[in-house]
Amino acid sequence: MRCGTGVVRPGRRRWFLGSGAGRALPGTGARGAHVHPRHRRGPAAAARRRRSDRGRPADTARRRHRARRRPGGQGRPGGTVRRGGRPDRPGGCPVSTVDSACGRASVAWRADPYTDALRTGRGPLFLRRHDGWLLPLEVERWCDQADSADMAVLRRCEGPVLDIGCGPGRLVAALAAHGSRALGIDVHPAAVARAVHSGGSALCRSVFDGLPGEGRWGTALLLDGNIGIGGAPEALLRRVAEITAPRGLLLVEGACADVDERVEVRVDDTRGGLGATFPWARAGISAVERHGRAAGWTAVEEWSTEERCFVALRRAN
Ligand SMILES: C[S@@+](CC[C@H](N)C(=O)[O-])C[C@H]1O[C@@H](n2cnc3c(N)ncnc32)[C@H](O)[C@@H]1O
């Protein structure tokens, strides 16, 4: 599949904000090195990788979450958002323009390197930490179709699905193709436009702004390292609890390494393109569960597949 004009290689690369402890890669040394192998490894990551795709009960709640998907589900949050059209909720924005909410949110994500990568469907692209660490962003995978690891997540969705930080929209497109109600939100207009182009419904909006169907989403998704959005996982998880329905489900991709850190980063293509600094976070599964507990979530399942690690959390009420 192509995203933009560039040929997209189906890749196995991981979002290394979400896995591996990371290793300093001086920009010059990393030039052309799309994913540093050291980002993939580590004992904790290996331990996570050994776990079965079918998942296991989380330590905190030894309850098995059955694999199931209920198209339609409860209510119609986001039902007023037309694919490729203008949401009829006041304050909504056409998918390919920036409204005031989008204007306020995460301007740094709209830095040229990310825009270029979305346009071409290619990296290299990284988040650069102040100390020079480069954390690879898997643009090719995001611009490809949902893979088996993604589908294992989507099979667990219940009711209408909100994909937070949807990027080019492979997940909302896959859900739409399966007849499930789903909306992607992202602060990047080009990402939203791509998501719509790929067949999903998407809205240019920050998760911290007013959203359609607040309190009625059956499932929220925070994948590809998006637990880092805003740089404060607990605050993000509290916000997601407001958005989801009582007993709603939250599916999070965490780092496969045991990390819990807040960082200042910039989008960097290592070819001279550098965005503004913004806060981000990295959280392993244990940290996601811990932040989740503080925000009113209970972990109900963990699983790993294709070297990616996930946890399902359920809202208490
Ligand atoms: C790590 S990328 C994940 C990409 C995405 N999951 C995909 O499949 O392409 C983070 C995404 O979150 C978006 N983002 C950043 N801050 C956001 C916010 N406050 N609300 C919604 N989306 C946000 C960025 O524009 C970016 O597309």
The ligand as an SDF file (V2000), in Angstrom:
LIG
                    3D

 27 29  0  0  0  0  0  0  0  0999 V2000
    3.7060    8.5940   17.6200 C   0  0  0  0  0  0  0  0  0  0  0  0
    2.6730    9.2480   16.4020 S   0  0  0  0  0  0  0  0  0  0  0  0
    1.5400    7.8950   16.1860 C   0  0  0  0  0  0  0  0  0  0  0  0
    1.0320    7.7660   14.8240 C   0  0  0  0  0  0  0  0  0  0  0  0
   -0.2060    6.9730   14.5880 C   0  0  0  0  0  0  0  0  0  0  0  0
   -0.6660    6.1110   15.6380 N   0  0  0  0  0  0  0  0  0  0  0  0
   -0.1950    6.2970   13.2530 C   0  0  0  0  0  0  0  0  0  0  0  0
   -0.7200    5.2310   13.1090 O   0  0  0  0  0  0  0  0  0  0  0  0
    0.3440    6.9030   12.3330 O   0  0  0  0  0  0  0  0  0  0  0  0
    1.7510   10.3850   17.4070 C   0  0  0  0  0  0  0  0  0  0  0  0
    0.5800   11.0060   16.7090 C   0  0  0  0  0  0  0  0  0  0  0  0
   -0.1710   11.6870   17.6900 O   0  0  0  0  0  0  0  0  0  0  0  0
   -0.5420   12.9510   17.1830 C   0  0  0  0  0  0  0  0  0  0  0  0
   -0.7450   13.8400   18.3380 N   0  0  0  0  0  0  0  0  0  0  0  0
    0.1860   14.4920   19.0730 C   0  0  0  0  0  0  0  0  0  0  0  0
   -0.3910   15.1860   20.0720 N   0  0  0  0  0  0  0  0  0  0  0  0
   -1.7250   14.9560   19.9750 C   0  0  0  0  0  0  0  0  0  0  0  0
   -2.8510   15.3930   20.7250 C   0  0  0  0  0  0  0  0  0  0  0  0
   -2.7210   16.2080   21.7730 N   0  0  0  0  0  0  0  0  0  0  0  0
   -4.0850   14.9520   20.3570 N   0  0  0  0  0  0  0  0  0  0  0  0
   -4.2290   14.1130   19.2930 C   0  0  0  0  0  0  0  0  0  0  0  0
   -3.1990   13.6800   18.5420 N   0  0  0  0  0  0  0  0  0  0  0  0
   -1.9540   14.0840   18.8770 C   0  0  0  0  0  0  0  0  0  0  0  0
    0.6000   13.3480   16.2670 C   0  0  0  0  0  0  0  0  0  0  0  0
    0.2110   14.3030   15.3090 O   0  0  0  0  0  0  0  0  0  0  0  0
    0.9670   12.0190   15.6550 C   0  0  0  0  0  0  0  0  0  0  0  0
    0.2910   11.7690   14.4620 O   0  0  0  0  0  0  0  0  0  0  0  0
  1  2  1  0
  2  3  1  0
  2 10  1  0
  3  4  1  0
  4  5  1  0
  5  6  1  0
  5  7  1  0
  7  8  2  0
  7  9  1  0
 10 11  1  0
 11 12  1  0
 11 26  1  0
 12 13  1  0
 13 14  1  0
 13 24  1  0
 14 15  1  0
 14 23  1  0
 15 16  2  0
 16 17  1  0
 17 18  1  0
 17 23  2  0
 18 19  1  0
 18 20  2  0
 20 21  1  0
 21 22  2  0
 22 23  1  0
 24 25  1  0
 24 26  1  0
 26 27  1  0
M  CHG  2   2   1   9  -1
M  END
$$$$
